[in-house]
Amino acid sequence: MFDLSAMGIGYGSLLMLGSMILLLLTGMQLAFVTALVALVFAIGWFGVGALPLITSRLYSFVGSYVFLAVPMFVLMAALLDRSGIARDLFDAMKVFGRKLRGGVAVQTLLVAIVLASMSGVIGGETVLLGILALPQMLRLGYNRKLAIGVTCAGGALGTMLPPSIVLIIYGLTASVSIGDLFKAAFLPAFILAFAYMAYVLIICRLNPEYAPLPSDEELATDNDVNYFKALLFPLLTVMMVLGSIYTGVASVTEASALGVVGILISAAIRGELNFAMLIDSAKATMSTCGMIIWIGIGATALVGVYNLMGGISFVEETILALSGGSVMGTIMIMMVILLVLGMFLDWVGVALLTMPIFVPIIIGLGLDPIWFGVVFCLNMQVSFLSPPFGPAAFYLKSVAPKDISLGEIFSSLMPFIGLQVLVLALVIFFPELALWWK
């Protein structure tokens, strides 16, 4: 077989990257692309004897105990999606939102925060808000682009707010405390959410026609909501999950199981728990987790092979050379790489492919990997909304009215992408925003 090692690490890196791009263009899934490239380069660079080393890396990845938190939080999101908890929560918030210009949009963002704090998965939240909030705002005469942008950006907040699945995967990849990541992400996540709210209130104040106020007759219908029933269960679940983590009573994995139990009890008390709901939720959880695990297996194999080739040291030297040794220059190069990759690859693949390379560089520069986890998470926030493949836009399109095109969704997201980049810059230049708790 051809000896790939003869070409050197520089050309080997280019060949590996080019092979991945070509295979992705054929429509092959990222998990299989990374696994195939890893297999070819392992055999071509080292010979068949290198394969046991790759399998040992895979075992350490899938055998991680904390990884159990992922299916638990995904299951929480699936159960929420199939119960009436989110719908009642949205209806209960009307009393706060309807009397304020732009209030329903702010209400949507507040509901998004609560839902994100319960599950940490963006797909279900975006779809739920697309079903509940978007038609409501359009019916009340809200500006279409404002309503679309608020719904989509609010649904994506699950990537930042604990218990974020993105933070869990980063913690696994970077070998840092997930509980510390949750603490670090708390303040930046709320800064981003409140930046959205401030934008909504300001734009509606400057353009009153963007958010007409409801009539007295419409306000009178808001008194039929059972606020105790609507608010009690979501708030108890949030307190149980995040409270147990922050107080140290439970680990992230244990807290995720508590959250599932909380949602099940809530659904049972509300009379919504049934066998069909459990089966649908389990199927959705298996589908999502299967995707994450397969991408993780492929990416772990690829990074393992590339590390054996000396590629991680090569990338580190290249980035430091391009930045001239500047710490901020190095960070900026990493941000550009993450933003570009995030436009085309799933966030799980981006995390598992880049973090084993980037985190050692960050530590070598004397920077905090916990802070960098928050920066990475904010970067992925941008990728969730960015064209051409921003997943949040596609989630919303799946439930939006037929006359709303994908192009209109992406154009509506531009102000919110700008706010994301602004908050990303704030956390980069002021690390204490993420490290306030230390």
SULNOR-V165328 format. One line per field, one symbol per residue. phi: phi as a letter, one per 30 degrees, with the letter a starting at -180 (. if undefined). Layout:
BEGIN
phi: ???
END
This chain:
BEGIN
phi: .ddddddiddddddddddddddddddjddeedddddddddddddccjddddeddddddddddcddddddddddddedddddcccdddddddddeddcddcdiddddeddddddddddcbibdeddddedddddeddddddideedddddddddddddddcdecddddddddddchbdddddddddededddddddeddddddddddbeddbdddddddddddddddddddcddddddddddddddddidbdeddddddddddddddddddicdbdddddddddddddddddddddddddddddddddddjdddddedddddddiiddddddddddddddddddbcddddddddcddcddddedddicdddedddddddddedddcddcbeddddddedbdeddcdddddddddedddedddddedddddbeddccddd
END
